[in-house]
Amino acid sequence: MSRIGKKPVEIPEGVEVKIDGSRVRIQGPKGSLEASFSPEMKISQQDGKIVVERPSDRGDHRSLHGLTRSLIANMVEGVTRGFQRELEINGVGYRAQLKGKNLELALGFSHPVIVEPEPDTEFEVPSQNQVIVKGIDKQVVGQLAARIRDIRPPEPYKGKGVKYVEEHIRRKVGKRA
């Protein structure tokens, strides 16, 4: 049995869950999320918890079991606390600033790069070389942060570029070695 799929998802105070077959809608203080899951998984709400059950022990059912439970748990966490990804910008003249809701990046190109936020996401720029992507949907926040990183990924020789704060860049020595 899936250890992740077996665990029920706790529903905190102020969160409203509506289950309609394989469609789950969750509303909380930060907003609302809606997702559709495999109709083979049985999703139910029992005394303040969301329980996911699978029909059989087949391999595809076992993998869907844990996935469905994880996605629902991420939805509950997103509408209560939200998610964020922190990016760090390294390089001389590389910087970020907010222009309204959009993020304007100067990353060594001949023009500034403007990134528009997805729905239910926002940017925060505490300093010129730090960007925080915030939102309620974990997948959208991660995808938006990855899109920003892909504009100028970190290079291994000088370490210039956009990287995640927790990411470690393996440095290469270069020609002199």
N, C-alpha and C positions, 0 to 999 in steps of 0.2 A: 504494500500500500504506500502511496505517496505521503511522505512526511509533511510536505508543504500543503498538499491538497487536503489532508485530514484536518489541519488546524482551522477552526472557525475564525472569521474576521469579525473583530469587535466593532460595534457601531457606537461611536462616542456621542455625548450629549450634543444636541443641536444639529444632528445629521439625519436627514430623511431619506429612506431607501424605498424605491418602488421597483418591484420585480414583476415583469410581464413575460412569462415564458423564458426565452433565452435573452431577453433585453433587460438591462439593469440601468436604472437612472438614480443617481445619488446627488442630493442637494445638501450643501453645507454653508458655513459662514463665508467662505471665499468664492463660492459659485456652484455651478452644477455641471456634472459630467454624465454622459450617456454612452453606453457601449452595448454591442450585440455580441453574444458568445455562441459557441457551438450548441445547437439544439440537443445534442446527445448528453450534455452535462445538465444535471438537475440542480438548479440554484434555488435555495429557499431561505426564508428568514425565520429564525427560531429564537425566541426570548432574547432580543437584543444582539443577535449574532447572525452573520450570513454564513450558511453552510453550503459547500459544493460537494455533490456526490456524483460518482461515475457509474455507468451501467454495467461494465465488465472489467476484467483485468487485462484486456488487450493492450498492446503497446501504445497505440495511438490514443486510447482512452486514458491511459496512465499519464501520458505527456500532457494531454489537454486538461487533465484534472489539476495538476500543479499550476499550469499556466493560467487557467481561469481564476483560480484562487488568488494568485499573485497580482493579476491585473485588477481584480476587484479591491484587493487591499491597497494597491497604489491609488485607485480612484478615491477610496475613503480617506487616505492620508492627504491626497491632493486638495480635496475640498475642505479639510480641517486645517492643515499646516502649510500646504503648498510645497513646491520643489524649487530648487535653485542650483545652477551650475556657475562656478566661478572660473573666469578666464584671465590669464595674465599676458600682457603684451611686452615683449622684450625687443629692444633695438633702438638705435639712435634716431630720433625723429618720429618714431612710431607712437601713436597716441589715439585715444578714443574720447569722444564727447557726445553728449546728447543734443540733438536738434529736434525739439518738440518731443515726440515719442520715438523718433527714429534714432538709430545709432550711426554716428559718422566716424569712420576709421581712417586714419592716415597711416598707411602701411608700406610706404616706399614706392607707391605707384605714382604716375603723373597726375592722378586725380584722387579725390577722397572717395572711399567706398561707403555707400549708404545702405544700411540693413534695416528693413522694416520689421516690426514685431508681428508675430502671429497673433490671432485672436486669443484672448485670455493670457497673454504673456506681456512682460515689460522688462525694460533694461534699467540697470542701475550702474552708475559710473562713480565709485567713491574716489578714485584718483585717475590720472590720465592713462596709467598703464594697467588698470584693472576694470573688468566688466563683469557684472553679475546678471545672469538671465534668470528671471523668476516667472513662475506660472503654476497652474493647478494640474496640468496634464504632464506627467513625467516624460512621456514619449515626445511630446512637442517641445518641451524645454531642452531635452537632450539633443533632438534633431536641430534645433535652432543654434545651440551652442556648437554643434559639430559643423554647421554651415559657416559660422563665424570663424572657426578654427581653420576650415578649408580655404579661406580667402588667402591666408599666408601661414601655412603650417611651419612649425619650428624646424630650422635646419641644424644639422649636427655639428657644423664647424664653429660657428659663432653663437649659436643658440637664439638667433633672431627669429621672430615670428610670434604667432598666437598659440598659447598652450593652455591646457587645463592647469589649475593651481596644484593639484595633486600629482600631475604627470611629471615623470622624470625623463629628461632628454639625455640619451647617451651621446657624449661628445666624442668627436673624432679629432685626431691630432693635426692632420693636414699635411702639407708638403714637406715641412721641415723634418718630420720624423723619418 
